[in-house]
Amino acid sequence: MSNAAKTVELPEDLQAFAEERVRSGHSPSVADVVREALEEKRRKVLRAAIEAGMAEIDAGLGVECSPDELMGEVYAEVGLDKP
């Protein structure tokens, strides 16, 4: 995947929020605000997948696999590329 800059249009309210985060010194740029938000969303999706997996294990539905196999399945299930 390319690291080339992409243009993303934000609704006015989100653009204003991101600009305020920059003005207040919480983030160096609007791009960083968006990046941080997407990274947080990815963490939440992964956390939910892990919690669902733990519930399956607790219910006796788990299968043995290596940590790498498990994380590969988690990333595939939520539609993400492994970092």
KEMIVO-527180 format. One record per residue: x, y, z of N, C-alpha, C, CB in turn; residue in one letter. Coordinates in steps of 0.05 Angstrom, whole numbers, plus 5000, padded with zeros to 4 digits. Each point is the difference from the previous one (the first is absolute). Glycine has a CB too. Example, Ala and Ser with C-alpha at 12.3 -4.5 7.8 and 13.67 -1.06 7.14 Angstrom:
BEGIN
526448865156498250245000501850245000496249775025A 503150444961501650245001498550225014502449874957S 
END
This chain:
BEGIN
501749775000498350235000501850255000496349755024M 502950444960501550254997499750185024499549964950S 502650195057499850215021499450274988503149745028N 496250274946499450254987497650135013501849834957A 498250435045497950155013497449964984503250345018A 494649644997497449974988498350245010500349494998K 497850594985498350215008497449885011502050314965T 497249795058497549915012498450255007502149585019V 495450434971498350225007498449945025499650124951E 500550065068498649975025497550185000504349895024L 493650024989497750185004501050245016496749614999P 501950614998500950265013500449975030497550244965E 500749615048500349985029502649855008495050025005D 505649774980502449855006502550154992497549584994L 502450574985502350174992500550215021498949934951Q 499050195059500250205021501249885026496150264981A 503049505026501049865023503049944997495549795008F 505350114968502849934996501750265000498649604972A 500450615017501550255000500350115028498450114954E 499549865063500250095028502049845015495250144998E 505049594997502049835013502850104993496949614998R 503550494977502650104992500550275014499749764955V 498350425044500350275012500649985030496950184966R 501849625048500449985029502649855007495050005004S 506549914976502549875005499849705006501550445017G 496249444980499749725006501049824977496150115028H 504350014949500949844977501550194981496149675004S 506050234983501650184982498650074974504049805021P 494150034970498750064974497349864999504550054978S 493850055003497449874996500549714991497950444987V 504149514997500649734991500549825024501950174956A 499649935064500649855024497449945016504650205001D 493649995000497449965014498549774986499850495013V 500149514961498649794985501549735004498450344966V 504249665032501649755004499549895028503550174967R 496650005053499549905027497249895004503250345016E 494949784971497249905002499749734987498450475001A 502949504976499949744985501549785016499650254956L 502649825055501549815016498449915024504350204985E 494349995028498349935023497749824991501250445023E 497649624955497949834989501049724995497850404980K 504649585008501149734995500449855026502250184958R 498949965062500349865026497449915012504050295008R 493949864989497349925010499049764985499050475013K 501349534961499149774984501549755008498950304961V 503849725042501649775008499349915028503650164971L 495950035048499349945027497349845000502450415017R 495749684967497449864998500449724990497750444993A 504049524987500549744989501349825021500550204954A 501349915061501349845021498049925021504450244992I 493949955016497949945020498149794990500450475017E 498949544958498249794988501449735001497850354970A 504849655023501549755001500249895028502650164961G 497850025059500249905027497349895009503550355010M 494349774981497449895007499649724988498150475002A 502949494973499949744988501649795015499450224955E 503049865054501649825016498649935026504250204980I 494750015033498549955025497649814996501450455016D 497549554960497749834994500949724990497350414989A 505449555011501049744991500249974970498149815041G 501850414945500149994970502750054989495350145000L 506749895017502750074990501549774987500150345036G 501849724947501849804988502850105005496549874964V 505449945037502850075004501250104975500349665036E 501350554967501650114977502250175012496049994968C 505950095015502250175009499050295002503449694979S 498050475037499250285001500050144973502050015046P 499949924936500150124973497549924984505050005002D 494349745000497649904986497550155010502249554993E 497750475034497750145012499750294991500549705040L 501750444961499950294991499450024971503350125036M 497749694947499450004972497049974996504549814989G 494350015026497149964998498450245009500749515008E 500250625014498750245010500150224980501249875047V 501250184942500250214980498349944975504650105017Y 495449654974498449934977497050035005503649684987A 495650245037497150025007499050295001500549585025E 501250604984499150285001500850164975500449985050V 500949884931500650144974502450185001495249974991G 506749975026502450175001502549844991497950265038L 504049894951502649884994501649995026499950174952D 501749625051501849985023502150224998499249505005K 501350645017502150214999502749894997497250285028P 
END
